[in-house]
Amino acid sequence: MKKIIFIVLVSLISLEGYGQENMQKKSEIRVGYGLIPVQEIGTMLGEGIFMGLLGREVEHSSGTGTFTAGYSRNLNKRLSIGIDGFYGKNTVSYKDDLGDSKWNVFGGLLNMQYSYLNKIKLKLYGKGGLGYAKFNNRQKEDRASFGALSYQFTPIAIRYGNKIGVYGEFGFGYLGIANVGISLKL
């Protein structure tokens, strides 16, 4: 009888240790960089279509992309909620005397993430978010600011790594069509 109790106790201890090893971390923080965010797409379209209609010719346009930081909290193995912040700027030079247009945008998104596959080192997921963006524009001495709805739709994303990992998110919105970075599970 003592042998059976001993085997049962050892088995239970082993199962508990195994369960703790596979337990998902509760939170994650991340920093990243987004390529071609929606605000830069708007600038490119505006250059070709709208400025042409107004008679303004674009000489040069450059943007920084979007710098991002975020935090998320797991609700269960598949679903998490979080917040993402972003910042980017762009400069458009025109071939006229009205001057260059320089703008920056910053804001935040509340998001929800769904994991298609959630292994210890590999995670495939999608996410979507809505929030607020603040635009600041300067052209010569004129300054303008306005707010807008910010959004991000990311149907395909991947994260690789255990506690520290790298990620790539592919979608459309204020975080860019491709957002890559480093994340830390807490």
Secondary structure, DSSP 8 states (H G I E B T S, - for coil): -HHHHHHHHHHHHHHHHHHHHH---SEEEEEEEEES-HHHHHHHHIIIIIHHHHT--EEEEEE--EEEEEEEEESSSSEEEEEEEEEEEEEEEESSTT--EEEEEEEEEEEEEEEEEE-SSEEEEEEEEEEEEEEEEEETTEEEEEEEEEEEEEEEEEEEESSEEEEEEEEEETT-SEEEEEEEE-
